[in-house]
Amino acid sequence: MLTGGPSFGTYPEYPLKRVGLRCRDRLCEVTSQAQATPQATNAADRDSTPADRVGTLLERLSALPSLMVAFSGGADSAFLLAAAVRALGPERVEAATAVSPSLPRSELDRAREFAEGLGVAHHAPTTDELSREGYRANAGDRCFFCKTELMSVVGPLAAARGIAAVATGTNADDIVAGFRPGIRAAAGAGAITPLADAGLTKTEIRAASKDWGLATWDKPAAACLASRIAYGVEVTSTGLERVAAAEQALRGALAAAAIPVRNLRVRDMGDDTAKVEIDADFIADVAGRPNLLAAVEGFAEVRLDEHGFRSGAMNELLPNPERYR
């Protein structure tokens, strides 16, 4: 176990203001939106190079006594974990991957393997997002309750381990995207965002990951299973299991048909209807072989999205997204 108490929300030389949150199961009021959401820093100056920004990241990480990374297993948090190991050494870094019905088992296995490959301790604490009314209700602020639950588990775990800070894999693109209620929740709970603070974008993170030889450099985005369920449709363990099974079955069918999709989503649109999103390049191939969609079981109707896969597609359906920014 590492020594020293937690000091969430700060770098030793780059203090951030902590923010109080009120309430548990509704969109919590934040005492200051500007304070609660990570902001762009001077490190994001476009006159600097990606290498400069990676250097800034490593410099800031090296100033921390120790760090626990909230590790989803995706490209961003994987790069952050690897960077922390470079800056601090594996003995001062730990990773925590939250286990819940919203996380496919395969993602947990890959996360554990990656962390162990870096020589860091990997934890798999259980989170219970489904116990939170706001999460189950699945309005536009669902991610707020998900991240609040995550930090309510990972924060105390870090404290018990004597780790100085908890960090998420939020990047600079996420900060300017505008629709990220989960980022606000994590910031309010004291998490730091080293990638965003260094000004590193998704493209730069992938490029640096490739330079470092990380297997995750080209890993497709893998949002939690709850993101497959249309806003307003209640999130349940059964619903999460249904979309997970549907995606696994469809991937298998497409692979057998020699259609090499990279990005794939089965969206639960409600009313027992599923919408399939795949890479735009393969829409015609699948449309010409509608029998492939029969692999998606458990829904009365399955249709192919003619626009193809795009991250955050469900947000397009929100009538008033500004409410949740």
Residue pairs with C-beta under 8 A, 6 or more apart in sequence:
1 161
1 162
2 65
2 66
2 91
2 92
2 94
2 161
2 162
2 163
2 164
3 162
4 65
4 66
4 162
4 163
4 164
5 159
5 162
5 164
6 155
6 158
6 159
6 163
6 164
6 165
6 166
7 164
7 165
8 18
8 155
8 158
8 165
8 166
8 189
8 190
8 191
8 192
9 16
9 17
9 18
9 165
9 187
9 190
9 191
9 192
10 16
10 165
10 192
11 60
11 63
11 64
11 165
11 192
11 197
12 63
12 64
13 60
13 63
14 41
14 60
14 197
16 35
16 38
16 187
16 192
17 32
17 35
18 190
19 30
19 31
19 32
19 35
19 36
19 187
19 188
20 31
20 188
21 28
21 29
21 30
21 148
21 185
21 188
21 189
22 28
22 29
23 29
24 132
24 148
25 132
25 133
25 134
25 145
26 133
26 134
27 134
27 139
27 141
27 144
27 181
27 324
28 144
28 148
28 185
28 188
30 36
30 184
30 188
33 184
36 184
36 187
36 188
37 175
37 180
37 183
37 184
37 187
38 170
38 175
38 183
38 187
38 193
38 196
38 197
39 175
40 172
40 175
40 176
40 196
40 199
41 197
41 198
41 199
43 53
43 56
43 197
43 198
43 199
44 53
44 172
44 198
44 199
45 199
48 56
48 199
50 200
50 204
50 207
50 208
53 198
53 199
53 200
53 204
54 83
54 198
54 200
54 204
54 208
56 198
56 199
57 83
57 87
57 194
57 195
57 198
57 200
58 83
58 86
58 87
59 87
60 194
60 197
60 198
61 67
61 83
61 84
61 87
61 88
61 194
62 87
62 88
64 87
64 88
64 164
64 165
65 92
65 164
66 88
66 92
66 93
66 94
66 162
66 163
66 164
66 165
67 84
67 88
67 92
67 93
67 94
67 163
67 164
67 165
67 166
67 167
68 93
68 94
68 95
68 96
68 154
68 157
68 158
68 161
68 163
68 165
68 166
68 167
69 77
69 80
69 81
69 84
69 93
69 94
69 95
69 96
69 166
69 167
69 168
69 169
70 77
70 96
70 98
70 150
70 151
70 154
70 166
70 167
70 168
70 169
70 186
70 191
71 77
71 78
71 81
71 95
71 96
71 97
71 111
71 115
71 122
71 169
72 97
72 107
72 111
72 169
72 222
73 97
73 107
73 108
73 110
73 111
73 114
73 216
73 222
74 169
74 216
74 219
74 221
74 222
75 202
75 205
75 206
75 209
75 216
75 217
75 218
75 219
75 221
76 169
76 170
76 171
76 195
76 202
76 205
77 168
77 169
78 114
78 169
78 209
78 214
78 216
78 219
79 169
79 195
79 205
79 208
79 209
79 212
79 214
79 216
80 167
80 169
80 194
80 195
81 93
81 95
81 114
81 115
81 118
81 120
82 118
82 209
82 212
82 214
83 194
84 93
84 167
85 93
85 118
85 119
85 120
90 118
90 119
90 120
93 118
93 120
94 120
94 121
94 122
94 123
94 158
94 161
94 163
95 111
95 115
95 120
95 121
95 122
95 123
96 122
96 123
96 124
96 125
96 154
96 157
96 158
97 103
97 108
97 111
97 112
97 115
97 122
97 123
97 124
98 124
98 125
98 126
98 127
98 150
98 153
98 154
99 108
99 124
99 125
99 126
99 127
100 126
100 127
100 128
100 129
100 130
101 130
101 225
101 237
101 240
101 241
102 129
102 146
102 224
102 225
102 226
102 240
103 224
103 225
104 222
104 225
104 244
107 222
108 124
111 122
112 122
112 124
114 215
114 216
115 121
115 122
116 122
123 157
125 153
125 154
125 157
126 153
127 149
127 150
127 152
127 153
128 149
129 135
129 145
129 146
129 149
129 226
129 235
130 136
130 235
130 236
130 237
131 149
132 145
132 148
132 149
134 141
134 142
134 144
134 145
135 142
135 145
135 146
135 149
135 226
135 235
136 234
136 235
136 236
137 234
138 226
138 229
138 230
138 231
138 232
138 233
138 234
138 235
139 231
139 232
139 324
140 181
140 231
140 315
140 318
140 320
140 321
140 323
140 324
141 181
141 324
142 181
142 226
142 231
142 235
143 180
143 181
143 182
143 185
144 181
144 182
144 184
144 185
144 324
145 185
146 182
146 185
146 224
146 226
147 181
147 182
147 183
147 185
147 186
147 189
148 185
148 189
150 186
151 166
151 185
151 186
151 189
151 190
151 191
152 189
154 166
155 166
155 189
155 190
158 165
158 166
165 192
166 190
166 191
166 192
167 191
167 192
167 193
167 194
168 183
168 186
168 191
168 192
168 193
169 195
170 180
170 183
170 186
170 193
170 195
170 196
171 195
171 196
171 200
171 201
171 202
171 205
172 195
172 196
172 198
172 199
172 200
172 201
173 201
173 202
174 180
174 183
174 196
175 183
175 193
175 196
178 325
179 312
179 315
179 321
179 324
179 325
180 325
181 324
181 325
183 193
186 193
187 193
195 205
200 208
206 217
206 218
207 217
209 216
209 217
210 217
210 218
220 262
220 263
221 263
221 311
223 311
225 240
225 243
225 244
226 235
226 240
227 314
228 243
228 247
228 265
228 266
228 267
228 268
228 314
229 235
229 239
229 240
229 243
229 267
229 268
229 314
230 267
230 268
230 269
230 270
230 314
230 317
231 314
231 317
231 318
232 270
233 239
233 268
233 269
233 270
239 268
242 268
242 298
242 299
243 266
243 267
243 268
243 274
245 297
245 298
246 266
246 274
246 295
246 296
246 297
246 298
246 299
247 264
247 265
247 266
249 295
249 296
249 297
250 264
250 266
250 276
250 292
250 293
250 295
250 296
251 261
251 264
252 295
253 292
253 294
253 295
254 260
254 261
254 264
254 278
254 282
254 286
254 292
257 289
257 292
259 282
259 285
259 286
259 292
260 282
261 278
261 279
261 282
262 279
263 277
263 278
263 279
263 309
264 276
264 277
264 278
264 279
264 309
265 276
265 277
265 278
265 309
265 313
266 274
266 275
266 276
266 296
267 274
267 275
267 276
267 277
267 305
267 313
267 314
268 274
268 299
269 275
272 299
272 300
272 301
273 299
273 300
273 301
273 302
273 303
274 296
274 299
274 301
274 302
274 303
275 302
275 303
275 304
275 305
276 286
276 293
276 296
276 302
276 303
276 304
276 305
277 305
277 307
277 308
277 309
277 310
277 313
278 286
278 304
278 308
278 309
279 308
279 309
280 307
280 308
280 309
283 304
283 306
283 308
286 292
286 293
286 304
287 304
287 306
290 304
293 302
293 303
293 304
294 302
296 302
305 313
315 321
318 324
